[in-house]
Amino acid sequence: MRFIYLGLILMCTSITLHSQDPSFSQFYASRIYLNPAFTGLDNGIGLSAVSRLQWLSADKGFRTYGMTLEFRRPFINSGFGIQLFQDEEGIGNLKNTSVGLAYSYTIPLRNHNEIKLGFQGRWIQKSVDWSKLIFSDQLDPIHGNIYSTTAIPGQEYVRHTDFDMGAIWVSNSTLRLGKRKVKNIRTNIGFSVHHLMSLFNENGGGESLQNLDTKVPPRITFHAGSVIPLVYYSNKKKTIAISPNFKYDIQGDKLFDLKQNFQVITYGAYLIFDGIYFGTMYQNKIPILGFKNTNALIFAMGTQIKVNKVNQYFIGFSYDANTSGLGTRAGGVYEVAFRWSGISLLQPKGGKKRRPRKKKPINCYKFF
């Protein structure tokens, strides 16, 4: 979900460009990045990390790393989190580093439904190593890079703040299929808005290293997913389930002008058995299968390991096989995700424990 690295060189000219956000193939593995309303989804304390290496054969490509620490306080229906994020691009080592504080509030509804509202504030630093860049006036058509450049380097780094928000509807339901009941269908449907500073302020979110009129354009994400149990074994202790998932990103200054904005649609399904899953996702600019636009097939696998009733580990891996555009010559896309969840250390001390308001939060996604 990027401009090719040529965009960094063009940034040094008078042409006005807008950057775009990185996108994770395992988008539920980095839930707060997807939607801040996911903050504190699981009970207790959670620690997650993700690493994405994209097109490394094309001038080192893109390297994205993220880490999140979060916890939930069910007594006040709230979740809190801190997110560290770094994105590195190309041989010029263009970096975007951010630290975000996230908060979510859960509104319990009837019949095991709830609405989660989330907000995140981020501090961002963008930097580049100008000495590693090669400009067009340095190149000779025969001998290559032999001239000095007349380009004037800009600032080494710029800093700004940004804000994101989102909402999710979470459900745990039962589906009737004739005489059969399919229980514990966990579903979430949500949306998030990123870069609110740019959405409501034309000069907000400035990121130019040369004091140009550039900013990070706003991005809206719609997402949905379910875990549907199909077959139960051993008195329902083991389950075969299918998990369809969908994500739609649109980013640009005019969010509802589909011809001008950047948009990516990702959809597919996972098959889950006893904590192990395999899945395939399709990614394209348009919903239908086609090879006209740059698209990819995403293959993912992972497992959830339960040490005891409290401590759980999740490890996931995915590979994006480009079917057009840069193709396999760019080196493909690799992504590794990790998550640990454990007991909360923030319970009230002394006396009887307070009961959560109305009911316990729904653990909608046990695997993603």
C-alpha positions in Angstrom: 0.0 0.0 0.0 2.7 2.4 -1.0 4.2 4.6 -3.7 7.2 2.9 -5.3 10.4 4.3 -3.9 10.7 6.7 -6.8 8.3 8.9 -4.9 11.1 9.7 -2.4 13.2 11.1 -5.2 10.3 13.1 -6.6 9.7 14.5 -3.2 12.8 16.6 -3.6 11.3 18.4 -6.5 8.5 21.0 -6.6 5.9 18.4 -7.3 3.4 18.0 -4.5 3.0 14.4 -3.3 1.2 12.6 -0.6 2.4 9.6 1.3 0.4 6.5 2.0 0.2 4.3 5.0 1.6 0.8 5.2 -0.9 -2.1 5.3 -0.6 -5.4 7.1 -1.6 -8.6 5.4 -2.5 -10.1 8.8 -4.5 -7.1 9.7 -6.0 -8.5 12.9 -2.6 -9.4 14.2 -2.0 -5.6 14.7 -5.4 -4.7 15.9 -4.9 -1.2 17.3 -3.2 -0.2 14.1 -6.3 -1.4 12.3 -8.7 0.2 14.6 -8.1 1.9 18.0 -11.4 0.5 19.2 -9.7 -2.9 19.5 -7.6 -1.6 22.4 -7.9 -3.9 25.4 -10.0 -6.5 23.5 -8.8 -9.4 25.6 -9.0 -9.6 29.4 -5.8 -8.9 31.2 -2.5 -7.7 29.8 -1.5 -8.2 26.1 1.8 -7.7 24.3 1.9 -8.0 20.5 4.6 -7.4 17.8 4.6 -7.5 14.0 7.3 -7.3 11.4 6.7 -6.8 7.7 9.4 -7.0 5.0 8.2 -5.8 1.6 10.1 -5.9 -1.8 13.5 -6.0 -0.3 15.1 -6.7 -3.7 14.0 -3.2 -4.9 16.5 -0.9 -3.1 15.8 -2.5 0.3 12.1 -2.0 -0.2 10.0 -1.3 2.9 10.5 -2.5 6.4 7.7 -2.1 9.0 7.8 -2.9 12.7 5.3 -2.4 15.4 4.8 -3.3 19.1 1.8 -2.8 21.3 1.2 -3.1 25.1 -2.4 -3.0 26.2 -4.6 -4.0 29.1 -8.3 -4.0 29.9 -10.1 -2.7 33.0 -13.6 -4.4 32.8 -14.7 -2.6 36.0 -14.8 0.7 34.0 -15.5 -0.9 30.6 -12.2 0.5 29.3 -9.1 -0.5 27.5 -5.7 1.3 27.5 -2.7 0.8 25.2 0.6 2.2 24.0 1.8 1.5 20.4 5.3 1.9 19.0 5.7 1.9 15.3 8.5 2.4 12.7 8.4 2.3 9.0 11.7 2.4 6.9 11.8 2.9 3.2 14.5 2.4 0.5 18.2 3.1 0.4 17.7 6.6 1.7 16.5 5.1 5.0 13.3 7.3 5.1 11.8 6.6 8.5 8.5 7.2 10.1 8.6 6.6 13.9 5.5 7.0 16.0 4.4 6.6 19.6 0.7 6.4 20.2 -1.6 6.3 23.3 -4.9 4.5 22.7 -8.1 4.3 24.7 -11.3 2.3 24.1 -14.7 2.3 25.9 -17.2 -0.6 25.7 -21.0 -0.1 25.6 -22.7 -3.4 26.6 -25.8 -4.3 24.7 -28.4 -7.1 24.9 -27.9 -10.6 23.7 -24.1 -10.7 23.9 -23.6 -7.6 21.7 -21.5 -4.6 22.4 -20.2 -1.5 20.8 -16.6 -0.4 21.2 -15.4 3.2 20.7 -11.7 4.0 20.4 -9.4 6.9 20.1 -5.6 7.2 19.6 -3.2 10.2 19.8 0.2 9.8 18.1 3.5 11.6 18.2 5.4 11.1 14.8 8.9 11.8 13.6 9.9 11.6 10.0 13.6 11.5 9.0 15.8 10.7 6.0 19.5 10.3 5.3 20.2 12.7 2.5 23.7 11.5 1.9 22.4 8.1 0.6 20.2 9.6 -2.1 21.1 9.9 -5.7 19.5 12.6 -7.9 19.0 12.6 -11.6 21.6 15.4 -12.2 24.3 13.1 -10.7 23.9 10.4 -13.4 25.7 10.1 -16.7 24.0 7.9 -19.3 27.2 5.9 -19.8 29.3 6.1 -16.6 26.5 6.3 -14.1 26.9 8.3 -10.8 29.8 10.6 -11.5 28.5 14.2 -11.0 27.7 16.3 -7.9 24.1 17.4 -7.4 22.7 20.9 -7.3 19.8 19.7 -5.2 19.6 21.3 -1.8 19.0 18.9 1.1 16.1 19.7 3.3 15.6 19.0 7.0 16.9 15.8 8.5 13.6 15.3 10.4 10.2 16.8 11.1 7.8 16.1 13.9 4.0 16.4 14.2 1.0 15.0 16.1 -1.9 13.0 14.7 -5.1 11.4 15.8 -7.2 8.3 14.9 -10.6 7.1 15.9 -12.8 4.1 15.3 -15.9 2.1 16.3 -16.7 -1.7 16.3 -19.8 -3.7 16.7 -19.0 -7.0 18.4 -21.4 -10.0 18.7 -21.5 -13.6 19.9 -24.5 -15.2 18.4 -26.3 -18.4 17.5 -27.4 -19.3 13.9 -30.3 -21.6 13.3 -30.0 -23.9 10.2 -33.2 -25.9 10.2 -33.1 -28.1 13.3 -29.4 -27.5 13.9 -27.9 -24.6 15.9 -24.5 -23.1 15.2 -23.4 -21.5 18.5 -20.7 -19.1 19.4 -20.4 -17.3 16.1 -18.1 -14.4 16.9 -18.4 -11.4 14.6 -17.0 -7.9 14.4 -17.9 -5.1 12.0 -16.2 -1.8 12.3 -14.6 1.3 10.7 -11.7 3.6 11.6 -10.6 7.1 10.5 -6.9 7.8 10.5 -5.1 11.2 10.3 -7.9 13.3 11.7 -5.6 16.3 11.6 -5.6 16.2 7.8 -9.3 15.4 7.6 -10.4 18.5 9.5 -7.4 20.8 8.9 -6.0 21.5 5.4 -2.6 22.3 7.0 -2.6 19.5 9.5 -0.3 16.5 9.7 2.5 18.3 7.7 5.3 15.8 6.9 7.5 17.6 4.3 11.2 17.6 4.9 11.5 20.6 2.6 8.7 22.8 4.0 6.5 21.9 1.0 2.7 21.9 1.2 2.4 18.1 1.8 0.6 16.1 4.4 -0.5 12.6 5.2 -4.0 12.3 3.5 -6.8 10.9 5.7 -7.6 7.2 5.5 -10.8 5.4 6.2 -10.9 1.6 6.8 -13.9 -0.7 6.8 -13.4 -4.2 8.2 -15.4 -7.2 9.1 -14.7 -10.7 10.2 -16.3 -13.8 11.8 -15.3 -17.1 13.4 -18.0 -19.7 12.6 -17.8 -23.1 14.3 -18.7 -25.9 11.8 -17.9 -29.2 13.5 -17.4 -30.1 17.2 -15.2 -32.9 18.5 -14.7 -34.5 22.0 -17.6 -32.8 23.7 -17.0 -29.4 22.0 -13.4 -29.2 23.3 -12.1 -29.1 19.8 -13.7 -27.2 16.9 -13.2 -26.9 13.2 -14.2 -23.3 12.2 -14.1 -21.1 9.2 -13.2 -17.4 9.5 -14.1 -15.1 6.6 -12.5 -11.6 6.7 -12.8 -8.4 4.7 -10.9 -5.1 4.8 -11.3 -2.0 2.5 -8.9 0.9 2.7 -9.4 4.2 1.0 -6.9 7.1 1.3 -6.8 10.5 -0.3 -7.7 14.2 0.1 -11.1 13.6 -1.4 -12.2 10.4 0.4 -15.3 9.7 -1.7 -13.7 10.4 -5.1 -12.8 6.8 -6.0 -11.0 7.7 -9.3 -8.4 9.9 -7.5 -7.9 8.2 -4.2 -5.9 5.1 -3.4 -8.0 2.1 -2.5 -7.2 -1.5 -1.6 -9.7 -4.3 -1.0 -8.6 -7.5 0.9 -10.8 -10.5 1.5 -10.5 -14.2 2.1 -11.0 -16.9 4.8 -9.1 -19.0 7.3 -9.7 -22.6 8.3 -9.1 -23.1 12.0 -8.7 -26.4 13.9 -7.6 -26.7 17.6 -5.7 -23.4 17.6 -4.0 -23.9 14.2 -5.1 -22.0 11.1 -4.4 -21.7 7.4 -5.8 -19.1 5.1 -5.8 -17.3 1.8 -6.6 -13.7 1.1 -7.0 -11.8 -2.2 -5.9 -8.2 -2.5 -6.7 -5.8 -5.3 -7.9 -2.3 -6.2 -11.3 -3.7 -7.3 -13.4 -6.5 -5.6 -13.4 -8.9 -8.6 -10.5 -11.1 -9.6 -8.3 -9.6 -12.3 -4.8 -8.9 -13.4 -5.1 -5.4 -14.7 -4.3 -3.8 -11.3 -1.4 -4.6 -9.0 -2.8 -7.4 -6.8 -1.6 -10.2 -4.6 -2.5 -13.6 -3.2 -1.8 -13.8 0.5 -1.0 -17.1 2.2 -1.1 -17.2 6.0 -0.7 -19.7 8.7 -0.3 -19.7 12.5 -1.1 -21.2 15.8 -2.4 -20.2 19.3 -0.7 -21.9 22.2 -2.6 -22.1 25.5 -0.1 -22.6 28.4 -2.9 -22.5 31.0 -6.2 -20.8 31.4 -4.5 -17.4 31.6 -1.4 -17.3 29.5 -1.8 -17.7 25.7 0.6 -17.2 22.8 -0.2 -16.5 19.2 2.3 -16.8 16.3 1.5 -16.1 12.7 3.3 -15.9 9.4 2.1 -14.7 5.9 3.6 -14.3 2.4 2.2 -12.1 -0.3 2.7 -13.5 -3.8 2.4 -10.6 -6.3 0.5 -11.6 -9.4 1.1 -8.4 -11.3 3.0 -5.1 -11.0 6.4 -5.6 -9.5 5.9 -9.4 -9.3 8.3 -11.8 -7.7 11.4 -9.9 -8.9 10.9 -7.4 -6.1 11.3 -10.1 -3.5 7.8 -10.7 -2.2 6.3 -9.7 1.1 6.9 -11.5 4.4 5.2 -10.8 7.6 5.6 -12.3 11.1 3.2 -11.6 14.0 3.3 -12.5 17.7 0.9 -11.9 20.6 0.9 -12.8 24.3 -2.0 -12.3 26.6 -1.9 -13.0 30.4 -3.5 -12.2 33.7 -4.2 -8.7 34.6 -2.0 -7.2 37.4 -4.3 -4.3 37.9 -7.1 -5.9 40.0 -8.3 -4.0 43.0 -6.4 -5.0 46.2 -8.1 -6.0 49.4 -11.7 -6.7 50.0 -14.1 -8.4 47.6 -13.5 -7.9 43.9 -16.0 -5.8 42.2 -18.0 -7.4 39.5 -17.9 -6.0 36.0 -20.8 -4.0 34.9 -23.6 -6.1 33.4 -21.4 -8.8 31.9 -17.9 -9.9 30.9 -16.5 -8.5 27.6 -16.8 -10.8 24.6 -13.6 -12.3 23.4 -14.6 -12.0 19.8 -11.3 -12.9 18.1 -9.3 -15.7 19.8 -6.9 -16.2 16.8 -6.6 -12.8 15.2 
